[in-house]
């Protein structure tokens, strides 16, 4: 006999017993005379109905050693429906059964308690056996007594083999103090962490607040570090599905957690409206920003994603990820260069993209100071080629990924990106009513290939020191997923010709960032040295010029820069001269051309 059949027969036997017990409760004085035949018949019918309902609700397939609320809910449904059916049967056969009307109700209650109790007893025996077989557990203090905290505590209790023993909670919500959740106390506020660690012999702290700000995470990290205990965190709100909290989600605190901001809410309907069923081209699709844009697009049901880039290895990598994670999304890998107008023309002719995200660009400031012609040919002329193809082939949306370095540019790279913005705006002036060409500005992106953090980590692994250019240098930072989501959202706003500015939050001092990296790496004795500001760098970044200002949009995290209109004919003449000097490799002429095009430039100044 299989395990499923055994479970089914046991359930039916227990339900049969519940029917007899219900009759005994109602007619205790008649039991000595024996149980009437019709009661035996009623019990058999009730057990048979329960057997059918068990199959309907898949009760034999439940794992009694892992039984949970969903399992008990299904059992309750089966018990309730059995009770109703037996009420109806008793009413139909009342002239023969002669049963008290309360027997079906009592039988349902007793039956549910018997079947549920057996399941819970099996789970308790299983958990007890597992606890005896596991190694010594690490005593864990959970910061956050909300839903995520209780879920992770329950997971630890269910899986003692993980070696994590939840001791209690800390939470700044005083209404939760002196409560017990899952049998565990809420000891007090987060500021009491050190005292609780010592008093309860805690070995590890888990931060279980998915929406916590970076300041909150930093505060817990500092307290846990001061108490000498390990600390880990559950993923942020964008990395986790509702209720999907498990021990496997736990990870070490990283730099993005310390810089975390309040989650950005997206208008998904607006994004779906222009991506679903469309052919979408992403330039620079293998880069850190481009590849994340591809991942985000894949969730909005496009018809096809065209992965365009120069690096065959990076394009291959994002292709493999799409095949693995979104096999239903059609995609095409296309190797090419935005500088090659002929290659772009062939792609547009064959695939007819309807939406274009332009993320391909040279981004390193010092390198572009050394090779200004490359910055112009790639960032400006490449954008010009893309705009021309988008106009010719009727692209509905073109979203150009720009940077805060385009504002009051002090570098060739920043000026080239501002020139690219102007090129997109000039294209918008020539676009049809059905088209929208926009640019999106944001600051530094944590984890991108050009981010300072990987450099810091390499320096720490080499034993230090960490080099920072200037003690007062500050930058805006976003995470890669947040930046990509806001780029997609800006594409949904799509007021033709606009330059959108993302809310980057508060700027971060690079020296403070270096100290956070040292802290999280656990390195000891690593110094910070200041190497001096490099050519073209700013001490601080700006998202708007003093003359631009910004207007609110329908999204609270995105603003629209007020810019002077670009005359397409005048810009075309500037671009022709700039392109000629770039091809000639005339660095001095390139800088003069950029200065004429961008009067607000700050070349040669440290800001």
JOCOR-V356285 format. One record per residue. N is the residue number from 0. PHI is phi in radians with two decimals (* if undefined). OMEGA is omega in whole degrees, -180 to 180 (* if undefined). NEAR is the number of other ideal C-beta (glycine too) atoms within 8 Angstrom. Layout:
<<N;PHI;OMEGA;NEAR> <N;PHI;OMEGA;NEAR>>
//
This chain:
<<0;*;-178;4> <1;-1.30;178;5> <2;-1.09;179;5> <3;-1.13;180;8> <4;-1.14;178;9> <5;-1.07;179;9> <6;-1.10;-179;12> <7;-1.10;-180;13> <8;-1.14;179;9> <9;-1.14;177;9> <10;-1.05;-179;14> <11;-1.16;179;13> <12;-1.15;179;9> <13;-1.13;180;12> <14;-1.19;175;16> <15;-1.02;179;12> <16;-1.13;-180;9> <17;-1.10;179;13> <18;-1.13;178;16> <19;-1.14;179;11> <20;-1.11;179;11> <21;-1.08;177;14> <22;-1.13;180;15> <23;-1.13;177;9> <24;-1.11;-175;7> <25;-1.45;-177;10> <26;-2.24;-176;8> <27;-1.09;-177;7> <28;-1.28;-177;5> <29;-1.69;-175;6> <30;-1.10;-179;9> <31;-1.08;180;5> <32;-1.46;-179;4> <33;1.73;180;5> <34;-1.52;-178;7> <35;-1.05;-179;7> <36;-1.04;-178;5> <37;-1.15;177;10> <38;-1.23;175;12> <39;-1.03;180;9> <40;-1.12;178;9> <41;-1.06;-179;15> <42;-1.10;179;12> <43;-1.12;180;9> <44;-1.09;-180;10> <45;-1.10;179;15> <46;-1.16;180;13> <47;-1.14;178;9> <48;-1.09;178;11> <49;-1.06;178;15> <50;-1.07;179;11> <51;-1.13;180;8> <52;-1.17;177;12> <53;-1.06;178;14> <54;-1.17;179;10> <55;-1.08;-178;7> <56;-1.72;176;10> <57;1.00;-179;9> <58;-1.12;179;14> <59;-1.14;-179;11> <60;-1.45;179;5> <61;-1.19;174;11> <62;-1.53;-176;5> <63;-1.15;180;11> <64;-1.30;-180;8> <65;-2.18;-175;8> <66;-1.03;-180;12> <67;-2.41;-176;6> <68;-1.09;180;5> <69;-1.11;178;6> <70;-1.12;-179;10> <71;-1.20;177;11> <72;-1.14;177;8> <73;-1.11;177;12> <74;-1.08;179;14> <75;-1.11;178;9> <76;-1.11;179;9> <77;-1.09;180;14> <78;-1.14;-179;13> <79;-1.14;-179;9> <80;-1.18;176;9> <81;-1.04;180;15> <82;-1.04;180;12> <83;-1.12;180;8> <84;-1.11;-180;9> <85;-1.25;172;15> <86;-1.04;-179;11> <87;-1.09;180;8> <88;-1.11;178;9> <89;-1.11;179;14> <90;-1.21;-179;7> <91;-1.17;-176;6> <92;-1.82;-173;8> <93;-1.13;-180;9> <94;-1.21;180;5> <95;-1.77;-174;6> <96;-1.23;180;10> <97;0.94;-180;7> <98;-1.78;171;12> <99;-1.04;-177;7> <100;-1.06;-176;7> <101;-1.42;-177;8> <102;-1.07;179;14> <103;-1.01;180;14> <104;-1.15;179;9> <105;-1.10;180;12> <106;-1.11;178;16> <107;-1.12;-180;14> <108;-1.16;-179;8> <109;-1.12;180;11> <110;-1.11;178;15> <111;-1.09;180;11> <112;-1.14;180;8> <113;-1.17;-178;12> <114;-1.17;178;13> <115;-1.19;-180;10> <116;-1.14;178;8> <117;-1.07;180;11> <118;-1.12;-179;14> <119;-1.16;178;9> <120;-1.13;178;8> <121;-1.12;178;11> <122;-1.16;-180;12> <123;-1.09;178;8> <124;-1.08;-179;8> <125;-1.14;-179;11> <126;-1.16;178;12> <127;-1.12;179;8> <128;-1.14;-180;8> <129;-1.17;179;10> <130;-1.11;-180;8> <131;-1.23;-175;6> <132;-1.70;-175;6> <133;-1.70;177;9> <134;-1.23;179;4> <135;-1.05;-176;4> <136;-1.49;172;9> <137;-1.53;-179;9> <138;-1.35;-170;11> <139;-2.04;172;14> <140;-1.90;-176;17> <141;-1.81;176;15> <142;-1.60;-177;15> <143;2.01;-179;13> <144;-1.77;177;13> <145;-1.58;-176;9> <146;-1.12;-179;6> <147;-1.11;180;13> <148;-1.11;180;16> <149;-1.21;178;11> <150;-1.14;-179;10> <151;-1.23;176;18> <152;-1.12;179;14> <153;-1.11;178;9> <154;-1.09;178;11> <155;-1.12;179;14> <156;-1.18;-180;10> <157;-1.30;-174;8> <158;-2.15;180;9> <159;-1.09;179;13> <160;-1.13;178;7> <161;-1.28;177;7> <162;1.32;180;10> <163;-2.11;-177;11> <164;-1.97;-180;10> <165;-1.20;-177;12> <166;-1.78;-179;9> <167;3.03;-174;12> <168;-2.19;165;16> <169;-2.19;179;16> <170;-2.75;180;14> <171;-1.33;176;5> <172;-1.38;-174;7> <173;-1.15;180;6> <174;-1.18;-180;4> <175;-1.59;-178;9> <176;-1.14;-178;10> <177;1.20;172;4> <178;-1.52;174;8> <179;-2.17;179;7> <180;-2.02;-176;11> <181;0.98;-179;9> <182;1.43;-177;4> <183;-1.90;-177;11> <184;-1.39;168;8> <185;-1.68;-170;15> <186;-1.26;-176;10> <187;2.81;-177;7> <188;-1.46;-180;9> <189;-1.09;-179;12> <190;-1.10;179;5> <191;-1.57;-175;10> <192;-0.97;-178;15> <193;-1.04;-180;9> <194;-1.13;-178;7> <195;-1.19;178;14> <196;-1.00;-179;13> <197;-1.25;-176;8> <198;-1.22;-174;6> <199;-1.83;179;11> <200;0.97;-178;6> <201;-1.39;176;13> <202;-1.86;-177;8> <203;-2.62;177;13> <204;-2.02;177;17> <205;-1.95;176;14> <206;-1.55;-174;15> <207;-2.08;178;14> <208;-2.27;-173;11> <209;-1.01;-177;10> <210;-1.71;-177;7> <211;-1.12;177;9> <212;-1.32;177;8> <213;-1.06;179;10> <214;-1.09;180;6> <215;-1.16;180;10> <216;-1.08;179;15> <217;-1.06;-180;10> <218;-1.09;180;9> <219;-1.16;179;14> <220;-1.05;180;13> <221;-1.09;-179;8> <222;-1.17;180;12> <223;-1.17;177;13> <224;-1.08;178;9> <225;-1.15;179;7> <226;-1.48;177;12> <227;1.31;179;4> <228;-2.08;177;10> <229;-1.20;176;7> <230;-2.39;175;13> <231;-2.39;-173;11> <232;-2.50;170;13> <233;-1.52;-175;12> <234;-1.06;176;8> <235;-1.20;-172;11> <236;-1.10;180;7> <237;-1.42;-177;7> <238;-1.76;-169;5> <239;-2.35;176;13> <240;-1.51;-177;4> <241;-0.99;179;4> <242;1.41;-177;6> <243;-1.59;179;7> <244;-1.95;179;11> <245;-2.46;179;7> <246;-1.07;180;10> <247;-1.16;179;4> <248;-1.33;-176;11> <249;-1.13;178;9> <250;-2.60;177;8> <251;-1.18;175;6> <252;-1.15;178;12> <253;-2.09;-174;8> <254;-1.10;-180;11> <255;-1.11;177;10> <256;-1.14;-178;12> <257;-1.24;-180;13> <258;-1.79;-174;11> <259;-1.07;175;10> <260;-1.98;177;9> <261;-1.08;-178;5> <262;-1.00;179;8> <263;-1.52;180;9> <264;-1.59;-178;4> <265;-1.89;172;8> <266;-1.58;-173;10> <267;-1.13;179;7> <268;-1.10;179;6> <269;-1.13;-180;10> <270;-1.24;179;14> <271;-1.02;-176;10> <272;-1.02;-179;8> <273;-1.90;179;13> <274;-1.90;-175;13> <275;-1.08;177;9> <276;1.30;-178;5> <277;-1.77;169;11> <278;-1.55;-172;12> <279;-2.03;177;15> <280;-1.82;176;12> <281;-2.10;174;16> <282;-1.50;-175;14> <283;1.13;-172;13> <284;-1.17;179;18> <285;-1.61;-180;13> <286;-1.34;-176;13> <287;-1.12;179;10> <288;-1.35;-179;15> <289;-1.02;-178;16> <290;-1.18;177;14> <291;-1.23;174;12> <292;-1.05;177;16> <293;-1.05;-180;14> <294;-1.05;-179;11> <295;-1.15;-180;12> <296;-1.06;-176;14> <297;-1.01;-179;12> <298;-1.41;-176;7> <299;-1.93;170;12> <300;1.00;175;8> <301;-1.26;175;15> <302;-1.27;180;6> <303;-2.64;172;10> <304;-1.92;177;15> <305;-1.68;-176;15> <306;-1.68;-174;15> <307;-1.90;179;13> <308;-3.02;-179;16> <309;-1.48;-174;6> <310;-1.49;-177;7> <311;-1.14;-179;6> <312;-1.18;-179;7> <313;-1.21;176;12> <314;-1.15;177;15> <315;-1.05;-178;9> <316;-1.10;-179;10> <317;-1.24;174;13> <318;-1.05;-179;11> <319;-1.10;178;8> <320;-1.14;178;10> <321;-1.09;179;14> <322;-1.07;-177;8> <323;-1.39;-172;6> <324;-1.68;-179;8> <325;-2.31;-176;8> <326;-1.09;-179;7> <327;-1.39;-177;3> <328;-1.56;178;10> <329;-1.29;179;6> <330;-2.57;180;10> <331;-2.36;175;9> <332;-1.50;-176;8> <333;-2.26;178;10> <334;-1.55;-179;7> <335;3.10;-174;11> <336;-2.36;179;7> <337;-1.11;178;14> <338;-1.27;-177;9> <339;-1.66;-177;9> <340;-1.10;179;9> <341;-1.11;178;6> <342;-1.14;178;9> <343;-1.08;-179;13> <344;-1.06;-180;9> <345;-1.10;180;8> <346;-1.17;180;14> <347;-1.12;-180;13> <348;-1.16;-176;7> <349;-1.41;-171;6> <350;-1.81;178;10> <351;0.85;179;8> <352;-1.08;180;13> <353;-1.80;178;9> <354;-2.28;-179;17> <355;-2.23;170;14> <356;-1.95;-175;15> <357;-1.82;-179;13> <358;-1.93;-179;13> <359;-1.32;180;13> <360;-2.96;166;11> <361;-1.48;-171;11> <362;-2.15;-174;7> <363;-1.40;-174;8> <364;-1.07;-177;14> <365;-1.07;-179;10> <366;-1.14;179;8> <367;-1.28;173;16> <368;-1.14;179;12> <369;-1.42;-177;6> <370;-2.34;-176;8> <371;-1.08;-180;13> <372;-1.11;178;14> <373;-1.16;178;9> <374;-1.05;-178;14> <375;-1.23;-176;17> <376;-1.11;-178;13> <377;-1.41;-172;13> <378;-1.36;-175;15> <379;-1.69;-178;17> <380;-1.17;176;13> <381;-1.06;177;14> <382;-1.14;178;14> <383;-1.04;178;10> <384;-1.04;-178;13> <385;-1.17;178;14> <386;-1.09;-179;14> <387;-1.09;179;10> <388;-1.15;-179;13> <389;-1.16;176;14> <390;-1.20;-176;12> <391;-1.15;-173;7> <392;-1.83;170;10> <393;1.20;177;8> <394;-1.04;-177;13> <395;-1.35;-179;10> <396;-2.36;171;14> <397;-2.13;-180;16> <398;-2.02;-179;15> <399;-1.66;179;13> <400;-1.47;-178;13> <401;-1.99;-172;13> <402;-2.57;176;11> <403;-1.18;178;12> <404;-1.23;176;12> <405;-1.35;-179;13> <406;-1.57;-177;14> <407;0.77;-169;9> <408;-1.08;174;16> <409;-1.81;-174;14> <410;-2.24;175;14> <411;-1.11;180;14> <412;-1.05;179;17> <413;-1.06;180;15> <414;-1.15;179;15> <415;-1.14;179;15> <416;-1.27;175;15> <417;-1.17;177;13> <418;-1.09;177;16> <419;-1.15;175;16> <420;-1.01;-180;14> <421;-1.10;179;11> <422;-1.13;178;14> <423;-1.15;179;15> <424;-1.13;177;15> <425;-1.14;175;14> <426;-1.12;178;15> <427;-1.06;179;13> <428;-1.15;-180;10> <429;-1.71;-174;7> <430;-1.30;175;10> <431;-1.35;-177;5> <432;-1.09;-177;3> <433;-1.44;-176;5> <434;-1.83;177;15> <435;-2.51;178;11> <436;-1.99;-176;15> <437;-2.38;172;20> <438;-2.12;179;14> <439;-2.25;179;14> <440;-1.75;167;15> <441;-2.60;-173;15> <442;-1.62;-177;12> <443;-1.24;-177;12> <444;-2.04;179;14> <445;-1.11;177;13> <446;1.58;177;9> <447;-1.27;-175;11> <448;-1.10;-180;6> <449;-1.63;-177;6> <450;-1.22;-180;11> <451;-1.30;-173;9> <452;-1.11;178;11> <453;-1.01;177;8> <454;-1.11;178;8> <455;-1.04;-178;12> <456;-1.13;177;10> <457;-1.11;180;8> <458;-1.18;178;12> <459;-1.16;179;14> <460;-1.09;178;6> <461;-1.45;179;6> <462;1.64;177;5> <463;1.51;-1;10> <464;-1.41;170;8> <465;-1.51;-180;14> <466;-1.79;175;9> <467;-2.15;-173;13> <468;-1.19;-176;11> <469;-2.69;-177;10> <470;-1.13;-178;7> <471;-1.79;-179;6> <472;-1.24;-180;14> <473;-2.22;179;10> <474;-2.53;169;12> <475;-1.52;-180;13> <476;-2.32;171;13> <477;-2.36;171;15> <478;-1.46;-179;11> <479;-1.05;180;13> <480;-1.06;-180;9> <481;-1.12;179;11> <482;-1.06;-179;14> <483;-1.13;179;13> <484;-1.09;-179;11> <485;-1.24;174;15> <486;-1.09;178;15> <487;-1.11;179;15> <488;-1.15;178;15> <489;-1.08;176;14> <490;-1.09;177;14> <491;-1.26;177;11> <492;-1.21;168;14> <493;0.77;167;11> <494;-1.49;-171;8> <495;-0.94;176;10> <496;1.54;-176;8> <497;-1.37;167;10> <498;-1.96;-178;13> <499;-1.60;-179;15> <500;-2.07;-179;13> <501;-1.49;175;15> <502;-1.26;-175;8> <503;-1.63;-179;11> <504;1.30;-179;7> <505;-1.57;177;3> <506;-1.21;-177;9> <507;-2.08;175;11> <508;-1.26;-178;10> <509;-1.08;178;13> <510;-1.11;177;10> <511;-1.15;178;8> <512;-1.07;179;14> <513;-1.06;179;12> <514;-1.12;178;9> <515;-1.12;179;11> <516;-1.10;178;14> <517;-1.07;-179;12> <518;-1.08;-176;9> <519;-1.23;180;12> <520;-1.32;-178;8> <521;1.32;-178;5> <522;-1.26;179;8> <523;-2.06;173;4> <524;1.24;177;5> <525;-1.59;-178;12> <526;-1.61;173;7> <527;-1.94;177;12> <528;-2.10;-177;8> <529;-1.84;-172;9> <530;-1.74;-180;6> <531;1.71;-178;6> <532;-1.20;-179;8> <533;-1.49;-179;8> <534;-0.97;177;7> <535;1.51;-177;12> <536;-1.44;174;13> <537;-1.85;171;8> <538;-1.27;179;10> <539;-2.47;180;9> <540;-1.74;178;13> <541;-2.22;178;8> <542;-1.72;179;11> <543;-2.48;171;10> <544;-1.36;-179;8> <545;-1.12;-178;4> <546;-1.58;-175;5> <547;-1.33;-171;10> <548;1.23;-177;7> <549;-2.56;176;10> <550;-1.98;177;7> <551;-1.24;173;5> <552;-2.04;179;9> <553;-1.27;178;4> <554;-1.95;-173;8> <555;-1.15;-177;4> <556;-1.71;-177;8> <557;-2.24;179;14> <558;-2.10;-180;11> <559;-1.95;180;13> <560;-1.27;175;13> <561;-1.52;-174;7> <562;-2.02;172;8> <563;-1.23;179;3> <564;-1.16;179;6> <565;-1.68;176;11> <566;-1.39;-176;7> <567;-1.00;-177;10> <568;-1.21;179;6> <569;-1.15;-180;8> <570;-1.12;179;13> <571;-1.01;179;9> <572;-1.13;177;8> <573;-1.08;-178;11> <574;-1.16;178;13> <575;-1.07;179;8> <576;-1.14;-179;9> <577;-1.08;180;15> <578;-1.11;-180;12> <579;-1.09;180;8> <580;-1.20;178;13> <581;-1.18;178;15> <582;-1.10;178;8> <583;-1.32;-179;8> <584;1.29;-178;6> <585;-1.55;-175;9> <586;-1.10;-179;8> <587;-1.10;180;6> <588;-1.15;179;9> <589;-1.06;-179;15> <590;-1.12;178;11> <591;-1.16;178;8> <592;-1.07;-180;12> <593;-1.13;179;16> <594;-1.10;178;10> <595;-1.24;-179;8> <596;-1.23;-173;11> <597;-2.16;-175;11> <598;-1.06;-178;5> <599;-1.42;-178;7> <600;-1.08;179;11> <601;-2.21;-178;9> <602;-0.98;177;11> <603;1.43;-180;4> <604;-1.86;172;6> <605;-1.73;-177;7> <606;-2.12;*;8>>
//
